[in-house]
Amino acid sequence: MLLRLPKFYAPRTAATSAAMALFLGVLFIAPALPLSAEVTTAFKQAVAETGSRDADIAKFYREQNFEGVWTGAGELHQARRAALLDALRHAGDHGLPIARYDADTLERQMKNARSARDLGLIEVEMTRMFLQYARDIQSGALVPGKVVSAIKREVSYTDREELISGFLSAQPAAYLRSLAPRTIEYAALMKQKMLLQEQSARGGWGPAVNAASLAPGDSGPAVLALRSRLMVMGYLDRSNAKTYDAVMSDAVSAFQTAHGLTADGVAGSDTISQINESIDSRLKSVVVSLERERWLNKDLGKRHILVNIPDFTAKVVDDGRVTFETRSVVGANESDRPTPEFSDVMTHMVINPSWYVPRSIVVNEYLPALRNNPNAVRHIEITDRNGRVVNRGSANFANYTARTFPYSMRQPPSSSNALGLVKFMFPNQYNIYLHDTPSKSLFSREVRAFSHGCIRLQDPFDFAEALLARQEADPMGFFKAQLGTGRESRVNLVEPVPVHLIYRTAFTDSRGNLNFRRDVYGRDALIWEALQKAGVELNRVQG
């Protein structure tokens, strides 16, 4: 069979003619022409030289004897090329930085190749792009701690050699599809991203609601704008109502629930502000949540505890189903108080806990008060390094600085203890745990960021019961018996439970409906900025 090369191709040697006939033919006509030793050597030299810039790629090709895995004549090589180019072209669907993997440029390089050396360069470039794409879609395009220092999450990365060997031994397209998180949440976020992009292309959600607040019984242009946005967002069926009626109030309540607002059916200033958020703003939140899902692309545990910081909730999840949920209070958005993000394992609870005051609180909050009045904070014991209580009258606190203060402080067990009557421990270097609190009024707030970093629970006794149900015949009876002693006691969990402190301003509920929360610490804004700098395009829709 004769090979017809593109008109722009003018071979300079018989060797380069054979090489390019093979490569271009594989791409478009698929002939089977022999390669000369000269061509093979030039190809391998190019692979060796270019691959040497990356230790993993160099090792891979040495073990391959510098043979190609992308640029060969067989159907398998064709399938690998096609699968990779298709995956790169659809990287934007996942909210990945498409600038990192320019499929069009790669294809032009293939078409414009003029020598065996060109083929070798393309061979290595395809491996490099595969590894970059595989790492990004499986584990995230960003390193979380480099974007936000309070994100302490340890991302799981698959060994690059394992990625290559896995790809070469699998069906190419199926393997590339398998790299993205295989979770219900990731799939739901992908679907919602597509729907938001389609609505954005149709013009978004319509005019903003031009009103400070609206309530049932109101009418006028602002009510019509509210009605229109609620319909487009999917909270209100098609309606011609011109007043803020009961149906619209129910729709507002549904919107409020989905956005972490008090569901009273009245469109107050906070509700109007959330309703007027642009569709692009919501898209950014979804794209950031997709990246965060990739950072947490691992087995969370058949039973695990999930604390979503901006949702102000703590949940027990069993086999993918929420079996217990309670409101939470998280760290305040100031200084070093915001709650960090990480995963660990809960091993035990402490009933009737003492509160050992963190050093930062001792020297920054209590020491200044003690300098002014030695009898300040009387509910807290001051102890020396041997644990003995210090006589306040004999200590001159004015002599000490934050650096030289030699004492510790402890609040004994009581109903007024800062930790309440129980704390739940997943020992970690950040000294973060879940606990009860005597400050119950804060749980009625919409935004509940008030602690020094630990997570306070609205229903800690019920939370304890949910955990103890796996190991006690009468979990609440057991808990109350321990509580009734008034003594500090440790109860180990027979089955330790993974704990994941996450941060999701966009997430889906059990029915796949999209929920949004305020970016309480401003972390998602920083992540979006970093994604954008990396090359993420907000409304990129592949054909």
ROLOZA-431976 format. One line per 3 residues: number of its first residue (from 1); their letters; for each residue x, y, z of N, C-alpha, C. Coordinates in steps of 0.1 Angstrom, whole numbers. Layout:
// residues N
NUM	A	X:Y:Z:X:Y:Z:X:Y:Z | ...
***
This chain:
// residues 543
1	MLL	8:-12:0:0:0:0:9:12:0 | 6:22:-8:13:34:-9:9:44:2 | 18:51:8:15:61:18:15:75:12
4	RLP	5:83:13:4:96:8:7:106:19 | 19:112:19:22:122:29:16:135:27 | 14:144:37:9:157:35:18:165:26
7	KFY	12:175:19:20:182:9:31:190:15 | 30:194:28:40:202:34:53:194:37 | 52:181:36:63:173:40:72:170:29
10	APR	85:174:31:96:171:21:107:164:28 | 108:151:27:118:143:34:132:147:29 | 142:147:39:156:150:35:164:138:33
13	TAA	160:126:40:167:114:39:157:103:38 | 162:91:33:154:80:33:150:75:47 | 159:77:57:156:73:71:145:82:76
16	TSA	146:95:75:135:104:80:122:101:73 | 123:98:60:111:96:53:104:83:58 | 111:73:61:105:61:67:99:64:80
19	AMA	107:71:89:102:74:102:89:82:102 | 89:92:94:77:100:94:65:94:87 | 68:86:77:57:78:70:51:69:80
22	LFL	59:63:89:54:54:99:45:62:109 | 51:73:114:43:80:125:31:87:119 | 32:94:108:20:100:103:10:90:98
25	GVL	15:79:93:6:69:88:-2:63:100 | 5:60:111:-2:55:123:-13:64:127 | -10:77:127:-20:87:131:-32:87:122
28	FIA	-30:86:109:-40:88:99:-44:77:90 | -33:69:85:-36:59:75:-32:45:80 | -23:44:90:-20:32:96:-13:22:87
31	PAL	-2:25:80:5:15:72:15:8:81 | 23:-1:76:33:-8:84:46:-8:76 | 54:3:79:67:4:72:78:1:81
34	PLS	89:-5:76:100:-9:84:108:3:89 | 114:3:101:123:13:106:137:8:104 | 146:18:99:160:14:98:167:15:111
37	AEV	179:10:113:187:10:125:190:25:128 | 193:33:117:196:47:119:184:54:126 | 172:52:121:160:58:126:158:54:141
40	TTA	159:41:144:157:36:157:167:42:167 | 180:43:163:190:49:171:187:64:174 | 183:71:164:180:86:166:168:87:175
43	FKQ	158:79:174:146:79:182:150:77:197 | 158:66:199:161:63:213:170:73:219 | 179:79:211:188:90:217:179:101:221
46	AVA	170:105:213:161:116:217:153:113:230 | 148:101:231:141:97:243:150:97:255 | 162:92:253:171:92:265:175:106:269
49	ETG	178:115:259:182:128:263:171:136:269 | 159:136:263:148:143:269:143:138:282 | 142:124:282:137:118:294:146:120:306
52	SRD	159:123:304:169:124:315:165:136:324 | 157:145:319:153:157:327:144:153:339 | 138:142:339:129:137:349:133:123:353
55	ADI	137:121:366:143:109:370:134:97:368 | 121:99:371:111:88:370:109:84:355 | 108:94:347:107:91:332:119:85:327
58	AKF	131:89:331:144:84:326:144:69:330 | 141:66:343:141:52:348:131:43:340 | 119:49:337:110:41:329:115:37:316
61	YRE	120:47:309:125:44:295:138:36:295 | 146:37:305:158:27:306:153:13:306 | 142:11:315:137:-3:316:130:-7:304
64	QNF	125:3:295:119:0:283:129:-2:271 | 142:-1:275:152:0:264:150:11:255 | 143:22:260:141:34:252:131:32:241
67	EGV	123:21:242:113:19:232:101:28:235 | 93:32:224:82:40:226:70:33:231 | 61:39:238:48:34:242:36:41:236
70	WTG	39:53:230:29:61:224:29:62:209 | 41:61:203:44:65:189:46:53:180 | 42:42:185:44:30:176:33:28:166
73	AGE	34:17:158:25:15:147:13:7:150 | 13:0:162:2:-9:165:-11:-2:170 | -22:-9:170:-34:-4:174:-34:1:189
76	LHQ	-26:-7:197:-25:-3:211:-19:11:213 | -9:14:205:-3:27:206:-13:38:201 | -20:35:191:-30:44:186:-41:47:197
79	ARR	-45:36:203:-55:37:214:-50:46:226 | -37:44:229:-32:52:240:-31:67:236 | -27:70:224:-27:84:219:-40:90:220
82	AAL	-50:83:214:-64:88:213:-70:90:227 | -67:81:236:-73:82:249:-67:93:257 | -54:95:256:-47:106:263:-52:120:257
85	LDA	-52:121:244:-56:134:238:-71:137:242 | -79:127:242:-93:129:246:-94:133:261 | -86:127:270:-86:130:284:-81:145:286
88	LRH	-71:148:279:-65:162:281:-75:172:276 | -82:169:265:-92:179:260:-104:181:269 | -106:171:278:-118:172:287:-113:175:301
91	AGD	-101:178:303:-96:182:317:-104:193:323 | -108:203:314:-115:214:319:-129:210:325 | -134:199:321:-147:194:327:-146:192:342
94	HGL	-134:188:346:-131:185:360:-126:197:368 | -126:209:361:-121:221:368:-105:220:369 | -99:213:360:-84:213:361:-78:224:352
97	PIA	-65:227:354:-59:238:347:-55:233:333 | -63:235:323:-61:230:310:-48:236:303 | -43:247:308:-31:252:303:-19:243:305
100	RYD	-20:234:315:-9:224:317:-8:213:307 | -20:210:301:-20:199:291:-27:204:278 | -19:210:270:-24:216:257:-25:205:247
103	ADT	-36:199:245:-38:188:236:-36:192:222 | -41:204:218:-40:210:205:-25:211:201 | -17:217:210:-3:219:207:4:205:205
106	LER	0:196:213:6:183:212:3:176:199 | -10:178:195:-14:172:182:-7:179:170 | -5:192:171:3:199:161:17:194:160
109	QMK	23:192:172:37:186:172:37:173:165 | 27:165:167:27:152:160:26:154:145 | 18:162:140:16:165:126:28:171:120
112	NAR	35:179:128:47:186:122:60:179:124 | 60:167:130:72:160:132:79:157:118 | 92:159:118:100:157:106:111:147:107
115	SAR	113:142:118:125:133:120:122:123:131 | 131:113:132:130:103:143:132:110:156 | 141:120:156:143:128:168:130:135:173
118	DLG	123:140:163:110:147:167:101:137:173 | 101:125:168:92:114:174:96:111:188 | 109:111:190:114:108:204:110:119:214
121	LIE	111:131:209:107:142:218:92:142:221 | 84:138:211:69:137:213:66:125:222 | 73:114:221:72:103:229:73:107:244
124	VEM	84:113:247:86:117:261:76:128:266 | 72:137:257:63:147:261:49:141:264 | 45:131:257:33:124:260:33:117:273
127	TRM	44:111:277:46:105:290:45:116:301 | 52:127:299:52:137:308:38:143:311 | 30:145:299:17:150:301:8:140:307
130	FLQ	9:127:304:2:117:311:4:117:326 | 16:118:330:19:118:345:14:130:351 | 14:142:345:9:154:351:-6:153:352
133	YAR	-13:149:341:-27:148:342:-32:138:352 | -25:126:352:-29:115:361:-28:120:376 | -17:127:379:-15:132:393:-25:142:396
136	DIQ	-28:151:387:-38:162:389:-52:157:391 | -56:148:383:-70:144:384:-73:134:395 | -62:128:399:-64:118:410:-62:124:424
139	SGA	-52:134:425:-49:139:438:-49:154:439 | -53:161:428:-54:175:429:-43:182:421 | -46:194:416:-37:202:408:-28:210:417
142	LVP	-32:213:429:-25:221:438:-20:213:450 | -10:218:457:-6:212:470:-13:221:481 | -22:215:488:-31:223:497:-23:232:506
145	GKV	-13:227:513:-6:234:523:2:246:518 | 5:246:505:12:257:499:3:268:495 | -10:265:495:-20:276:491:-26:282:504
148	VSA	-29:273:514:-34:278:527:-27:270:538 | -19:277:546:-11:270:556:-20:262:566 | -32:266:568:-41:259:578:-46:246:573
151	IKR	-44:243:560:-48:230:554:-37:221:557 | -38:212:566:-28:203:570:-29:189:564 | -38:188:555:-42:176:549:-30:169:542
154	EVS	-28:156:544:-18:149:538:-24:142:526 | -21:146:514:-27:141:502:-20:128:498 | -28:118:494:-22:105:490:-18:106:475
157	YTD	-6:103:472:-1:104:458:3:90:453 | -3:85:442:2:72:437:15:74:431 | 24:64:433:37:64:428:37:65:412
160	REE	45:73:407:45:76:392:48:64:384 | 57:55:389:60:43:382:47:34:382 | 40:34:393:27:26:394:17:32:384
163	LIS	16:45:382:7:51:373:10:46:359 | 23:47:355:26:43:341:24:28:339 | 28:20:348:26:5:346:12:2:346
166	GFL	4:9:355:-11:6:355:-17:10:342 | -13:21:336:-19:25:323:-15:15:312 | -2:11:312:2:3:301:-4:-11:301
169	SAQ	-8:-15:313:-14:-29:314:-29:-29:313 | -35:-17:311:-50:-16:311:-55:-11:298 | -68:-11:297:-75:-5:285:-73:10:287
172	PAA	-67:17:277:-62:31:280:-74:40:284 | -85:41:277:-95:51:280:-101:48:294 | -103:35:296:-109:31:309:-100:34:321
175	YLR	-87:32:319:-78:36:330:-78:51:333 | -78:59:322:-78:73:324:-91:78:331 | -102:72:328:-115:75:334:-115:71:349
178	SLA	-107:61:352:-107:56:366:-99:64:376 | -91:74:371:-82:81:379:-90:92:388 | -100:97:383:-108:107:391:-114:100:403
181	PRT	-117:108:413:-123:102:425:-136:95:421 | -138:83:426:-150:74:423:-160:75:434 | -163:88:438:-172:90:449:-185:95:444
184	IEY	-196:93:451:-209:99:447:-208:114:447 | -201:120:457:-200:134:458:-193:140:446 | -182:134:442:-175:139:430:-183:139:418
187	AAL	-190:128:415:-199:127:404:-210:137:404 | -216:139:416:-227:149:418:-222:163:415 | -210:166:420:-204:179:418:-201:182:403
190	MKQ	-197:171:396:-194:172:382:-207:175:375 | -218:168:378:-231:171:372:-235:185:375 | -234:190:387:-239:203:390:-230:214:384
193	KML	-218:211:382:-209:221:375:-214:222:360 | -217:211:354:-222:211:340:-235:219:339 | -244:217:349:-257:224:348:-255:239:350
196	LQE	-246:243:360:-243:257:362:-237:263:349 | -228:256:343:-222:262:331:-232:263:320 | -241:254:319:-252:255:308:-261:267:311
199	QSA	-264:269:324:-273:280:328:-265:293:326 | -252:293:329:-244:305:327:-244:309:312 | -243:299:303:-243:302:289:-256:307:284
202	RGG	-267:304:292:-280:310:288:-283:323:294 | -273:329:302:-275:342:307:-276:343:322 | -273:332:329:-273:332:343:-287:331:349
205	WGP	-289:337:361:-302:336:368:-311:348:367 | -307:357:357:-315:369:355:-312:381:364 | -320:391:363:-317:404:371:-316:401:386
208	AVN	-308:409:393:-306:408:407:-319:413:414 | -321:409:426:-332:414:434:-328:427:440 | -335:438:436:-331:451:440:-339:455:452
211	AAS	-336:450:464:-343:453:476:-335:449:488 | -336:457:499:-329:453:511:-334:441:518 | -347:439:517:-354:427:522:-368:427:517
214	LAP	-374:415:517:-387:412:512:-394:402:522 | -407:404:523:-415:395:532:-428:391:526 | -434:381:531:-448:377:526:-457:389:526
217	GDS	-465:390:515:-474:401:513:-469:412:505 | -455:413:503:-449:423:494:-452:420:480 | -451:431:472:-453:430:457:-444:441:451
220	GPA	-444:440:437:-436:450:430:-425:444:422 | -417:452:416:-406:447:407:-396:438:414 | -393:441:427:-383:433:434:-388:419:437
223	VLA	-401:418:439:-408:405:442:-408:397:429 | -410:403:417:-410:396:404:-396:391:401 | -386:399:405:-372:395:403:-368:383:412
226	LRS	-373:384:424:-371:372:433:-378:360:428 | -390:361:423:-397:350:417:-390:344:406 | -385:353:397:-377:348:385:-365:340:389
229	RLM	-357:346:398:-344:339:402:-347:326:409 | -357:325:418:-361:313:424:-365:302:414 | -372:306:404:-377:297:393:-365:291:386
232	VMG	-356:300:381:-344:296:374:-335:287:382 | -334:290:395:-325:282:404:-332:269:407 | -344:267:405:-351:254:407:-358:253:421
235	YLD	-360:264:427:-367:264:440:-382:267:439 | -386:271:428:-400:275:426:-405:271:413 | -416:264:412:-422:260:400:-427:272:392
238	RSN	-429:270:379:-433:282:371:-445:288:377 | -445:301:378:-456:309:385:-458:322:379 | -470:327:379:-473:341:375:-477:350:387
241	AKT	-475:345:399:-478:352:411:-471:366:411 | -478:376:415:-472:389:415:-469:394:429 | -473:386:439:-471:390:453:-463:379:460
244	YDA	-457:382:471:-449:373:479:-459:364:487 | -463:353:481:-473:345:487:-467:333:494 | -476:324:499:-471:313:507:-462:303:499
247	VMS	-465:302:486:-457:293:478:-443:299:476 | -442:312:474:-429:318:473:-422:318:487 | -429:319:498:-423:318:511:-417:304:513
250	DAV	-424:294:508:-418:280:509:-406:278:501 | -406:285:489:-394:284:480:-382:291:487 | -385:303:493:-374:310:500:-369:301:512
253	SAF	-377:294:519:-373:285:530:-364:274:524 | -368:269:513:-359:258:507:-346:264:503 | -346:276:497:-333:282:494:-325:285:506
256	QTA	-331:290:517:-324:292:529:-317:280:535 | -325:269:535:-319:256:540:-307:252:532 | -308:254:519:-297:249:510:-285:259:511
259	HGL	-286:270:518:-275:279:519:-271:282:533 | -276:274:542:-272:275:556:-277:287:563 | -289:292:559:-296:303:565:-308:298:574
262	TAD	-312:307:583:-324:304:590:-336:303:581 | -342:291:581:-353:289:571:-367:294:577 | -368:307:576:-381:313:581:-390:318:569
265	GVA	-385:316:557:-394:320:546:-394:335:543 | -386:343:551:-386:357:549:-372:361:542 | -373:368:532:-361:372:524:-354:384:531
268	GSD	-347:382:542:-340:393:548:-327:397:541 | -320:405:546:-308:410:539:-298:399:536 | -295:390:545:-286:379:543:-291:370:531
271	TIS	-304:367:532:-310:359:521:-309:366:508 | -313:379:507:-312:386:495:-298:386:489 | -288:388:498:-274:388:494:-270:374:488
274	QIN	-275:363:494:-271:350:489:-279:348:476 | -291:352:475:-299:350:462:-292:358:451 | -286:369:454:-280:378:444:-266:374:440
277	ESI	-260:363:447:-247:358:443:-248:354:428 | -237:357:421:-237:354:406:-235:339:404 | -239:335:392:-237:320:389:-223:317:388
280	DSR	-214:327:384:-200:324:383:-194:322:396 | -199:330:406:-194:328:420:-197:314:425 | -209:309:422:-212:296:426:-204:285:419
283	LKS	-201:288:406:-193:279:398:-179:278:404 | -174:289:409:-160:289:415:-160:280:427 | -171:281:435:-172:272:447:-172:257:444
286	VVV	-179:254:433:-180:240:429:-167:235:424 | -160:243:416:-147:240:411:-137:237:422 | -137:246:432:-129:244:444:-132:232:451
289	SLE	-145:229:453:-149:216:460:-144:204:452 | -144:204:439:-139:193:431:-124:191:434 | -117:202:435:-102:201:438:-101:195:452
292	RER	-109:200:462:-108:195:475:-112:180:476 | -121:175:468:-125:161:467:-113:153:462 | -105:159:453:-93:152:448:-83:151:459
295	WLN	-82:161:467:-72:160:479:-76:149:488 | -88:146:489:-93:136:499:-97:123:492 | -90:120:481:-94:108:473:-88:96:479
298	KDL	-95:91:489:-90:79:496:-102:73:503 | -100:61:509:-111:55:516:-113:62:530 | -124:68:532:-127:76:544:-130:67:556
301	GKR	-133:54:553:-137:45:564:-152:41:563 | -155:29:565:-170:24:564:-178:33:575 | -172:34:586:-178:44:596:-167:55:598
304	HIL	-172:67:596:-163:79:599:-170:91:604 | -163:100:609:-169:113:614:-164:124:604 | -174:132:600:-172:142:590:-176:156:597
307	VNI	-166:165:598:-169:178:603:-166:188:591 | -177:194:586:-176:204:576:-176:217:582 | -164:224:582:-162:236:590:-172:247:586
310	PDF	-173:251:573:-182:262:570:-197:258:571 | -200:245:572:-214:241:574:-217:240:589 | -207:241:597:-209:241:612:-217:228:616
313	TAK	-213:217:611:-219:204:615:-209:193:617 | -213:183:625:-205:171:627:-214:160:625 | -209:150:617:-218:139:613:-211:126:615
316	VVD	-218:115:619:-214:102:618:-219:95:606 | -210:90:598:-214:84:585:-211:69:585 | -221:61:582:-220:46:582:-223:41:568
319	DGR	-214:35:561:-216:29:548:-222:40:539 | -217:52:539:-221:63:530:-234:70:534 | -240:66:545:-252:72:550:-250:79:563
322	VTF	-255:92:564:-254:99:577:-264:93:587 | -258:88:598:-266:82:608:-268:91:621 | -260:101:621:-261:111:632:-255:124:628
325	ETR	-262:135:632:-257:148:628:-260:158:640 | -251:167:642:-253:177:652:-247:190:648 | -252:201:653:-246:214:650:-232:215:657
328	SVV	-223:223:652:-210:225:658:-207:240:658 | -197:243:667:-191:256:667:-176:254:664 | -170:262:655:-156:259:651:-148:272:655
331	GAN	-135:271:651:-126:282:655:-130:296:649 | -127:306:657:-130:320:652:-120:324:641 | -125:333:633:-116:337:621:-107:348:626
334	ESD	-98:345:635:-89:356:639:-76:349:644 | -65:356:642:-52:351:647:-50:336:644 | -47:328:654:-44:314:652:-56:305:656
337	RPT	-68:311:656:-79:303:661:-87:295:651 | -86:298:638:-94:290:628:-91:275:629 | -101:267:628:-99:252:628:-91:247:616
340	PEF	-80:240:618:-73:235:606:-80:223:600 | -76:219:588:-82:208:581:-72:196:580 | -76:185:585:-68:173:585:-76:161:588
343	SDV	-71:149:587:-77:137:590:-69:129:601 | -76:123:610:-69:115:620:-79:104:625 | -76:97:636:-85:86:640:-89:88:655
346	MTH	-102:88:657:-107:90:671:-105:77:678 | -98:77:690:-95:65:697:-102:64:710 | -107:75:716:-113:75:729:-121:87:732
349	MVI	-129:87:743:-135:99:748:-132:100:763 | -132:112:768:-129:115:782:-142:121:788 | -148:114:798:-160:118:805:-156:126:817
352	NPS	-162:137:820:-158:146:831:-144:150:829 | -141:157:818:-127:160:815:-122:172:823 | -109:172:826:-103:185:830:-99:192:817
355	WYV	-98:206:819:-94:214:808:-80:219:811 | -70:213:803:-56:218:805:-55:230:795 | -54:241:800:-54:254:792:-42:254:783
358	PRS	-45:256:770:-34:257:760:-25:269:764 | -12:267:761:-2:277:765:-5:291:759 | -10:291:747:-13:303:740:-24:311:748
361	IVV	-34:304:753:-44:311:761:-39:315:774 | -30:307:780:-25:310:793:-17:323:793 | -8:325:783:1:337:783:-5:349:776
364	NEY	-15:346:767:-20:357:759:-33:363:766 | -40:354:773:-53:359:778:-53:359:794 | -48:349:800:-49:348:814:-38:355:822
367	LPA	-26:354:817:-15:361:824:-17:376:825 | -21:383:814:-24:397:816:-34:400:827 | -44:392:828:-54:393:839:-48:391:853
370	LRN	-39:381:854:-33:377:867:-23:388:871 | -17:395:862:-8:406:865:-16:417:872 | -28:420:868:-36:430:873:-43:426:886
373	NPN	-46:413:887:-53:407:899:-50:393:900 | -42:389:911:-38:375:913:-50:366:915 | -62:371:918:-73:363:920:-82:362:908
376	AVR	-78:367:897:-85:366:884:-87:351:880 | -97:348:872:-99:335:867:-98:324:878 | -105:326:889:-105:318:901:-109:303:898
379	HIE	-117:302:887:-122:288:884:-111:279:878 | -99:286:875:-88:278:869:-77:276:879 | -72:264:881:-61:261:890:-48:265:883
382	ITD	-39:270:890:-25:273:885:-16:262:892 | -9:255:883:-1:244:888:14:245:884 | 23:240:892:37:240:889:40:228:880
385	RNG	53:226:877:57:216:868:54:202:873 | 52:201:887:49:188:893:35:186:895 | 26:195:890:12:194:891:6:199:904
388	RVV	14:205:912:9:210:925:3:223:923 | -8:226:930:-15:238:929:-7:249:935 | -6:261:928:2:272:933:-6:281:941
391	NRG	-1:286:952:-7:296:961:-7:309:954 | -18:314:950:-18:327:942:-12:339:950 | -14:338:963:-9:349:972:6:350:972
394	SAN	13:339:970:27:339:971:34:340:957 | 26:341:947:32:342:933:31:357:929 | 42:363:924:41:376:919:41:375:904
397	FAN	29:375:899:27:373:884:32:385:876 | 34:397:882:39:408:875:53:406:870 | 60:397:877:74:394:873:76:386:861
400	YTA	65:381:855:66:371:844:62:377:831 | 69:372:821:64:376:807:58:363:801 | 53:365:789:48:353:782:58:342:780
403	RTF	71:346:779:82:336:777:86:330:790 | 86:337:801:91:332:813:81:326:823 | 68:328:820:58:323:829:59:308:831
406	PYS	62:303:844:66:289:846:55:279:849 | 42:284:849:31:276:854:22:271:843 | 15:261:846:4:256:838:-9:260:844
409	MRQ	-20:258:837:-34:261:842:-43:250:838 | -52:246:848:-61:235:846:-74:239:853 | -85:235:845:-99:236:851:-104:223:854
412	PPS	-107:220:867:-111:206:871:-125:203:865 | -129:190:865:-142:186:859:-153:193:866 | -163:198:859:-175:204:864:-184:207:852
415	SSN	-197:210:855:-206:214:845:-203:227:838 | -194:235:845:-190:248:839:-177:247:832 | -171:235:832:-158:233:825:-159:238:811
418	ALG	-148:244:806:-148:249:792:-151:238:782 | -148:225:786:-150:214:777:-163:207:779 | -171:213:788:-183:206:792:-181:193:799
421	LVK	-189:183:796:-188:171:804:-182:159:796 | -178:161:784:-172:150:776:-164:156:765 | -153:150:762:-145:154:750:-141:141:742
424	FMF	-140:143:729:-138:131:720:-124:133:714 | -115:124:716:-101:125:712:-97:118:700 | -90:125:691:-83:119:680:-69:125:680
427	PNQ	-60:120:689:-48:127:692:-40:132:680 | -37:145:680:-30:151:668:-21:162:673 | -12:166:665:-2:176:668:-8:190:669
430	YNI	-21:192:665:-27:205:665:-35:207:678 | -36:197:686:-44:197:698:-59:201:696 | -64:195:685:-78:197:681:-86:185:685
433	YLH	-98:187:691:-107:176:694:-121:181:694 | -131:172:696:-145:176:697:-149:175:711 | -158:184:715:-162:184:729:-175:191:732
436	DTP	-180:189:744:-192:195:749:-188:210:753 | -198:218:756:-195:232:760:-207:237:769 | -204:245:779:-215:251:786:-221:263:779
439	SKS	-215:268:768:-220:279:761:-230:275:750 | -242:271:754:-251:265:745:-258:275:735 | -258:288:739:-265:298:731:-260:300:717
442	LFS	-247:297:716:-240:299:703:-245:290:692 | -252:279:695:-256:270:685:-268:275:677 | -275:285:682:-286:291:675:-282:301:664
445	REV	-269:304:664:-264:314:654:-263:307:640 | -264:315:629:-261:309:616:-246:306:614 | -238:316:617:-224:315:616:-218:312:630
448	RAF	-212:300:631:-208:296:645:-193:294:645 | -186:305:644:-171:305:644:-167:313:657 | -165:306:668:-162:313:681:-152:307:689
451	SHG	-148:294:686:-139:287:695:-124:291:693 | -115:284:701:-101:286:699:-95:276:688 | -104:269:682:-99:260:671:-106:246:673
454	CIR	-109:242:685:-116:229:687:-130:230:682 | -137:218:681:-151:218:676:-160:214:688 | -169:224:691:-179:222:701:-192:216:695
457	LQD	-198:206:702:-209:199:697:-222:203:705 | -233:205:697:-246:208:704:-251:197:712 | -250:184:706:-255:172:713:-245:162:716
460	PFD	-235:166:725:-224:157:727:-228:143:734 | -239:143:742:-243:131:748:-248:121:738 | -256:126:728:-261:118:718:-250:113:709
463	FAE	-240:122:707:-229:118:699:-221:106:705 | -220:108:719:-213:97:726:-221:84:725 | -234:85:726:-242:73:725:-241:66:711
466	ALL	-240:74:700:-238:69:687:-225:61:686 | -215:66:692:-202:60:692:-201:47:701 | -208:48:712:-207:37:722:-217:25:718
469	ARQ	-226:28:709:-236:18:705:-230:6:699 | -217:8:693:-210:-4:687:-204:-13:698 | -203:-8:710:-196:-17:720:-203:-18:734
472	EAD	-215:-12:736:-222:-13:748:-237:-16:745 | -242:-26:753:-256:-30:752:-265:-18:755 | -262:-10:765:-269:1:769:-260:14:769
475	PMG	-258:19:757:-247:29:756:-250:42:764 | -263:47:764:-266:59:772:-265:56:787 | -270:44:791:-269:40:805:-254:40:809
478	FFK	-246:34:801:-231:33:804:-226:47:805 | -229:56:796:-223:69:796:-228:77:808 | -240:76:812:-245:83:823:-239:78:837
481	AQL	-237:65:837:-231:59:849:-217:65:851 | -209:66:840:-196:72:841:-197:87:845 | -206:93:839:-208:108:841:-212:110:856
484	GTG	-220:101:862:-225:103:875:-214:102:886 | -203:96:883:-192:95:893:-186:109:895 | -187:118:886:-180:131:887:-165:130:885
487	RES	-160:119:883:-145:117:882:-142:116:867 | -130:121:864:-125:121:850:-122:106:847 | -128:101:835:-126:87:831:-124:87:816
490	RVN	-115:78:812:-113:76:798:-120:63:793 | -127:64:782:-134:53:776:-128:51:762 | -122:40:760:-116:37:747:-127:32:737
493	LVE	-125:35:725:-134:30:714:-128:17:709 | -136:6:710:-131:-7:706:-128:-6:691 | -136:1:683:-133:3:669:-129:18:667
496	PVP	-117:22:667:-113:36:664:-120:41:651 | -124:53:651:-132:59:640:-124:70:633 | -122:69:620:-115:80:613:-123:93:614
499	VHL	-116:104:615:-122:117:616:-116:126:605 | -125:133:598:-121:141:587:-126:155:589 | -117:165:591:-121:179:592:-120:185:579
502	IYR	-131:188:572:-131:192:558:-137:206:558 | -136:212:546:-140:226:544:-147:226:530 | -160:226:530:-167:226:517:-178:237:517
505	TAF	-176:247:508:-186:257:507:-196:253:496 | -193:243:489:-203:237:479:-203:222:481 | -215:217:483:-216:202:485:-230:198:482
508	TDS	-232:185:480:-245:180:476:-251:173:488 | -265:172:488:-272:165:499:-274:151:494 | -282:143:502:-284:129:498:-292:127:485
511	RGN	-299:138:481:-306:137:468:-299:143:457 | -286:147:459:-278:152:449:-280:167:446 | -288:174:455:-290:188:453:-279:196:459
514	LNF	-276:207:452:-264:215:455:-267:224:467 | -258:225:477:-258:234:488:-246:243:488 | -248:255:493:-237:264:494:-236:270:508
517	RRD	-223:273:513:-221:279:526:-211:291:524 | -211:299:534:-202:311:533:-188:306:535 | -179:313:528:-164:310:529:-159:317:542
520	VYG	-162:311:553:-160:317:566:-146:321:569 | -136:314:564:-122:317:566:-115:323:554 | -123:324:543:-117:329:530:-107:320:524
523	RDA	-108:307:528:-98:297:522:-102:294:507 | -114:293:504:-118:289:491:-115:300:481 | -115:312:485:-111:323:476:-96:322:473
526	LIW	-88:318:482:-74:317:479:-71:305:470 | -79:294:472:-77:282:464:-82:285:449 | -93:292:448:-97:296:435:-87:305:428
529	EAL	-81:314:435:-71:323:429:-59:315:424 | -55:305:432:-44:296:428:-47:287:416 | -60:282:416:-64:274:405:-64:283:392
532	QKA	-69:295:393:-69:304:381:-55:307:376 | -46:309:385:-32:312:381:-26:299:375 | -31:287:379:-25:275:373:-31:272:359
535	GVE	-42:279:356:-48:278:342:-62:273:342 | -69:272:353:-83:268:353:-92:279:346 | -100:275:337:-110:284:331:-124:281:336
538	LNR	-131:291:341:-143:289:348:-154:282:340 | -156:287:328:-168:282:320:-163:274:308 | -152:266:310:-147:258:299:-156:246:298
541	VQG	-163:244:287:-171:233:284:-166:226:271 | -162:213:272:-157:206:261:-168:201:252 | -165:200:240:-175:194:230:-173:179:229
***
